[in-house]
Amino acid sequence: MSGLLLCGVDEAGRGPLAGAVFAAAVILDPAHPIAGLADSKKLSEARRDALAIEIRQHALAWSIATASVAEIDQINILQASLLAMSRAVAGLSVRPDKVEVDGNRVPTLTIAVPVEAIVKGDAKVAAISAASILAKTARDAELVA
C-alpha cells in the first residue's frame, strides 16, 4: 500500500540500568531515503551521530520521549520502556497509519492505529533503525551532560 505512514519505534537504556530509558518514534520520508540505517548497536558513535542529524532533517516526523528513574523504580524497566514508547508516538507531529515496534511487546498507544512488535526490528525495518539511532544518541547525550 503506497502512502502508508509507517512509524518505527525503539528504546535505549533497558540494558544498562543507569538513568532514564529513552524511546524514539520516527516516520521516514520515502522521498528522502537515508542510506546506512542499521541497528544503533552495530554502528560507530560517529556514524550514529551523523545519521541522527540526517534523520532529524529528513524524516516526516520524529519524537523522543523518556521514562524517569523514579518511573522505572515504580513500574519496572519493561513497563517504563513501553511508557516511553507510547509517549514518543504521542509526541509525533504527524499521525502514522501503522506503528512497528522493535521487540516482542507493544506499548498502549493514545491513538487508534495498528501496532505490531517485530523481533530484531531494528535490523529489519528502516524506520525502527532510525528510531533506534535517535533513542541511543539522545540517551548518550543525556548521560554525557
Rosetta blueprint (number, residue, H / E / L):
1 M L
2 S L
3 G L
4 L L
5 L L
6 L E
7 C E
8 G E
9 V E
10 D E
11 E E
12 A E
13 G L
14 R L
15 G L
16 P L
17 L L
18 A L
19 G L
20 A L
21 V E
22 F E
23 A E
24 A E
25 A E
26 V E
27 I E
28 L L
29 D L
30 P L
31 A L
32 H L
33 P L
34 I L
35 A L
36 G L
37 L L
38 A L
39 D L
40 S H
41 K H
42 K H
43 L L
44 S L
45 E H
46 A H
47 R H
48 R H
49 D H
50 A H
51 L H
52 A H
53 I H
54 E H
55 I H
56 R H
57 Q H
58 H H
59 A L
60 L L
61 A E
62 W E
63 S E
64 I E
65 A E
66 T E
67 A E
68 S L
69 V H
70 A H
71 E H
72 I H
73 D H
74 Q H
75 I H
76 N L
77 I H
78 L H
79 Q H
80 A H
81 S H
82 L H
83 L H
84 A H
85 M H
86 S H
87 R H
88 A H
89 V H
90 A H
91 G L
92 L L
93 S L
94 V L
95 R L
96 P L
97 D L
98 K E
99 V E
100 E E
101 V E
102 D E
103 G L
104 N L
105 R L
106 V L
107 P L
108 T L
109 L L
110 T L
111 I L
112 A L
113 V L
114 P L
115 V E
116 E E
117 A E
118 I E
119 V L
120 K L
121 G H
122 D H
123 A H
124 K H
125 V L
126 A H
127 A H
128 I H
129 S H
130 A H
131 A H
132 S H
133 I H
134 L H
135 A H
136 K H
137 T H
138 A H
139 R H
140 D H
141 A H
142 E H
143 L H
144 V H
145 A L
